[in-house]
Amino acid sequence: MADVRVRLRGGPQDGHEVTVSADPSGKPIPRITIPARTRNSQAVPPLLAYERRGRLPDGAWEFRYVGTEA
């Protein structure tokens, strides 16, 4: 599987870019989760959920923030 560039929109990670796996057709996985940053290093951070929305003119894929998971 190839990797593709993803731009995150909304939520705490707005504007960040990450690389995710793509399926055989070249589309990135439909949903990703990223651990939220916490001040307490002993705490289990919630997961920030982002879902694939579409491809941007520069070739990156856009993922929109949809909420958190425990």
Long-range contacts (C-beta under 8 A, 24 or more apart in sequence): 2-26, 4-28, 4-60, 4-61, 5-59, 5-60, 5-61, 6-32, 6-50, 6-52, 6-60, 6-61, 6-62, 6-63, 7-56, 7-60, 7-61, 7-62, 7-63, 8-34, 8-50, 8-63, 8-65, 9-53, 9-62, 9-63, 9-64, 9-65, 10-64, 10-65, 11-48, 11-50, 11-65, 12-36, 12-37, 12-48, 12-65, 13-48, 13-50, 13-65, 14-65, 17-60, 27-52, 27-61, 28-52, 28-61, 28-63, 32-63, 33-69, 36-68, 46-70
